[in-house]
Amino acid sequence: MDLAFTPEEQKFREDIRAWVADNLPKHISHKVHNALELTRDDMQTWAKILGKKGWLGYGWPKEFGGPGWTAIEKHLFEEECAMAGAPRIVPFGPVMVAPVIMAYGNKEQQQRLLPGIASGEVWWSQGYSEPGSGSDLASLRTKAERKGDKYVINGQKTWTTLGQYGDWMFNLVRTSSEGKPQTGISFIVLDMKSPGVTVRPIKLLDGGFEVNDVFFDNVEVPAENLIGEENKGWTYAKHLLSHERTNIADVNRAKRELERLKRIAKAEGVYDDLRFRDEIAKLEVDIVALEMLVLRVLSAATSGKNSLDIAGLLKIKGSEIQQRYTELMMLAGGAYSLPLIREAMEAGWQGDFPGGNPALAPLASNFFNYRKTTIYGGSNEVQRNIVAQTVLG
């Protein structure tokens, strides 16, 4: 197994780096490098820039309008975007639902839904978790009843990330109560402007509204919005979750945030503390190990071998690493990491005072926010069970 990049791949990396440097708005990269809050316009602006280039669906095959890159090229693209300070692509459309539509949707659905995802014009949301149905997703209760040429949906989804911006939503719904819980689930997409859809933002500790409750009250959805076959949605959900868990690992963002951690530690005078630097070194070793694991998977895929079924393992290690670097950043900032006055931040103040370090704000907010990473996308406890069964036997 050769983990070195070929000259052609190195040239590809250089081309991507140059293009991103020329096209990524500087005010957006500044926000990303300093973990400042991105607006909808920030995220959508970058999505549309990539969409115009044909790279928002960077993992798509050519037959669906993607660049048809190899696994290695996709990895290099992600890495260069992350290190340049590009916003993380909102995954719900191009990374999560698009592969399901490609694999299980019919031709009409592909022609109708994929172009808006590829261009960045249509913002997608995910409707999986419900109150009482998170890690045990098969227990979901949101019901879709077939009535003629439409489905009528009633129920509730929760923790819908950035759902307040959503144009369309993909949902797991219950269409049958017979047999095992998994056998009665279907995969339906819907327009979030449909009558009966109510989005209620959930206020977080930092005063932001990253997640939402979404209510469905007799929402009528055309039957043509059913993806694949009725009661086969669990199969499609597992296909989607493999993309989500790999995406959560996000080793490239971890590499960028490691550099930010070092900058903060040096600026705050704790980098020379050997015990603190030991913690940074241990984190860096784990990030390198995670990257090697990702490259092993990519190498297997490139050589035509069966790649390791380790989406759950990538999710476990990636999410734990994210929690560790946000914790170390807050420890490095000390008391300066605690203040969070949203009104001041919205007015442009981000710790930019005489002698201040702009990279410090809002460290405590990020620390608390990242406690979720070991829960969403399938809790790490459940993922360890899955890894034990599928990888260890």
N, C-alpha and C positions, 0 to 999 in steps of 0.2 A: 504494500500500500504506500503510494507516494503522495505525501501531503503538500509537496511544493507546487507552486503555480507555474504553468508553462509560459514561455515568452508571449504567446498569443493572449493568454489570460492576463498577464501583466500589462500588455498593451490595452486590453479591454478596460482594465482598472484605470489606467491613465486617462483614457478617453472619457470615462464616466466622471472621473474627478474634475476634469477640465470643464465638462458640460455643466455639472452641478455648480461649480464656482462661478460660471457665467450667468446662470439662470436662477439661483436661489436668492430671493430677496434678503438683503443684509439685515433688515429689522427683524425678520423672522428667525434667521440663524442666531442673532443676538439673544432673542428670547429663549431659544432652545438650549444654547450653551449655558445659560444662567438659570434654567428651569423656571422661567417666568411663564405666566399663564398665557396660553394661546387662545385667540378668539376663533369663532367659527370662520370668519373671513380669512384669518391666517391659514388655517388648515385647508380651507377650500381653495385658496389662492394657489398653494403648492400642488394640491391635487389636480387642479385644472392645468397648471404648467406641465405636469407629468402627463396628463391626459392628452394635451395637444401634441406632445412628443410621441405618444403611443406607449408610454412607460408606466402609467398608473397600474395597468394590469401586467406588471413586469413578469409575473409568473405564468402568464397565459400562453398557450400554444398559438402558433400563427393562424391556425384555422379559425380562431375566435378573435382575431385582431391583436393578439399579443406579439411580443418580439421573438418568441420562441427560443429564449435563452436556455442554456444548460443550467444544471443545478449550481455549478461553480460560478457562472456568470451572475445568476440571481443573488448568490451570497455576496459577491464582490460589489454589486450594485447597492445592496442593503448596507454594506459596510461603509462605502464611500459617502452615501447619503447621511448616515448616522454621524460619521466623523466630521462632516461639513456643517452639521447643525441643522439638517433638514427635519421638519416635523415628521414624526412617525405616521406612516400612511394609516388613516382610519380604516381598520381591516374589514369591517362588516360587509362592505360591498365587494371590493376587488379581491380580497384574500379569503373570505369565508363563504358568502352566498354564491359568488360567481362560479367557483368550482362545482358546487352542487347543481347549479343550473346547467353547466356544461355537461356534467356526467349523467344527470337524471331528467333534466328538462327536455321538452320537445322542441322542435325547430322553431315553432312560432314563439315560444317563450324565450328562446335564446335570442331571436331577432328583435323581440320587443324589449327585453330587459337588459341585455348586456351592453348595448351602446351607451346608455346613460351612466352605467357603472364605469366603463372604460374612459369616458370623457371627464369624469369627476362632477358632472352636473347633478346627479341624483345621489342624495345622502341616504344610506341604508342604516337601519337599526336592527338589533337582534332581540327576538322575543323567545327566550328559553326559560330562565328562572321565574319561579312564582313564589308567593308567600308559602312556605312549607315544602317547596319543591326546588331545592337548589342542587346539592350534590346528588340527591335521589331524584334525578330529573324525570325518571319514568313515572313518578307519582303525580305528574302535572294534571291539572283539572280544567284548564281552559278548554271549552267545548266548542266544536264546530259541527253544526247539524246541517246535513244536505237537504235543501228544499228546492227541487227543480234544477234550474241552471245556476244556483248560487249556494253558498254556505252562509249560515248565520252563526256568528261567533259571539260567545259570552264568556267573560272571565277576566283575569288580571295577570299581567307580567310585572316583574319588579327588577330593580337594579339595571334598568335599560340604559346603558352607557350612552350619553349624548343624545338620548332619544328626543330631547326638546328640539333638536335640529333635523329630525328625521323626515324624509319625504316618503320612503317606502320601508317596509318592515317584513322580515321573514320570521315565521312563527312555527313552533311546535304546538299542535292542538290535538285534543282527544276526539276521535271520530268513532271510536268503539270502546265499550267497556267489557267486551268478552275476551276471555283468555288472559294471557299474561299482560301486565300493564304496557310492556314495550310494543305489543302487537296491535294496539289500538290507537297509535299516534300517527298523525299525518303532518306534512310539511307544506305550509301555505304562505304565500306572499300577499301583502295588501298595501294599498295606498293609505298612508297615515292621515290623509285629509278626509277619509271616509266618515260619513255620519256615524256617531256612536263611539268614535275613538277619542279618549281623553288622556292627555299626558300631564302628569303632575310631578314636577321636579321635587327631588328629595334634597333638602339642605344639609350639607356636610359640616364637619367641625370647623373647616376653614372658611365657611360662609359661601362656598361655591355650590354649584348645582351640576355635578358631573353625571349623576345617575337619576333615574326617574321611575315612577310607577306609571304603567300604561293600562287603562281600563277599556274593556270592550263591552258595549251595551247594545246587543242586537245589531252587530256590525255585519252588513251584507257584503260578501266578497264573491265575485264571479267564480264559478267552478273551474274556469280555465286558469285560475291562479294556483290551483293545486299542482305542486311539483311532483312528478312521478306518479306512483300509484297510491290510492287511499290505503291507510293503515301500514304503509311501509316507511313512514317518516323516521323511525328510529334508525334504520339503516343509513338514511341520508344524514341524520344528525351526527352519527359516529364519523362519517366521512368529513363533515364540516369541522367537528371538534379536533380531529387530527391536525387540521390546518391551524386552528386557534391555539392549540397547545404548543405547537412548534413556534408559532408567532410570539407567544408569551415569553419563550426562552430569551429572545432578543439579545443575543450575545454582542451584537454590534453596538447597541445602545449602552450595554454594560461597559464596553471598552471606552466609549466616549465619557461616560460618567466617572470612570476610574480616573481619567485625566483631570476631570473637574474636582474630584475629591483631593487629588494631589495639590492642585492650585489653591484650594481652600485651606488645606493643612499648612502649606507653606506661608500663605498670607496671614494666617492666624498664629503662626509661630509654634505649631505643634508637630511639624514634620520632623523636627530634630529629636523629638521624644522617641526613644528606641522602641518602647512598648507600643506606642501608637503606630509607628512605622511598621512594626511587625504585623499589626492587624491589616494594614494596607497591603503588605506583601502577601499575606495569606489570601486576601481577597483576589489579588492579581493572579496568584497561582490557580485559584478556582476558576477564574474567568478564562485563563489560558486552557485549562483542562476542558471547560465547556466548549470552547472553540474547537479544540481537537476532536471532541465528540461529534460536533456538527460537521467538521471536515471529513471525519470517517464515514458518516452517513452520505455526504456528498460524493466522496470517492467511490463508495459502493454503487451509488446510483449512476455515476458517470461510466463506470466500468461494466455496467449491465448486471451486476450482482444484486441479490435481494438486499435492500437496505435494512438496517436494524429497525425493529418495531419499537422505537424508543421515544415516541412523541410525549408520553407521560413522563419519562425520565428527564427529557429536556425541559419540560414545564416545571418539574420539581426543582431542579438545580437553578434554572434561570430565575424563577420567582424568589428563591431564597437569596440569591446573589443580589437581586434588586433591593430586597429588604436590608441587606447588610450594608450596601454602599450608601443608602439614605440614612441609616443609623450612624455610620461613621462620619458622614458630612455634618450631621447635627451635633455630634460630639466635638468635632473640630471647631464648629462655630461657637459652641458654648452658649452663653447667655444671649449672644447676638442672633442665634437661630430661632429664638422663641417669639419675638414680636411679629404679629400679623394683623395689620390694619388694612382691611380690604379696600376701604375708600381711598386710603393713601396710595395703595398699589395701583388702583384704577386711574388715579390722577397722575401716575408716572413715577412715583417714588418707589425705588426698589433697593433701599439701602445705599442709595447714591448720595452720601453725605461726606463732608470733609474727613478724610481718613477712613471712610467706610469701605466695605467690600461688597459690591453689588451682587456677587455670587452667593451671598449668605441668605438672601430672602428668596423664597420662604421655606427654609430648610425643615422646620418643625412640621409645616403643612405637608410637605412631601413625605416625611417620615411616617406620619399617621396615615396618609393616603395609601402608601405602599403596603400597609398591613393586609390589604385585600388580596395581594397577588398570590398568596398561598391558598386562597379560597376560590377565587373565580376561575372559570375554565375547568372546573372539577377540582375539589379540594385535594391538597397534597397527600392527605391520609388515604383518600380513595385511590389516587394515582399510584401510591406505593403498592396497594393491593393488586392493581392492574398490572404493574410492572412485574410483580412477583409471579403472577399467573402466566403472562404472555412471554416474558423474556427469560425468567429463571425456570419456568415449567413447574 
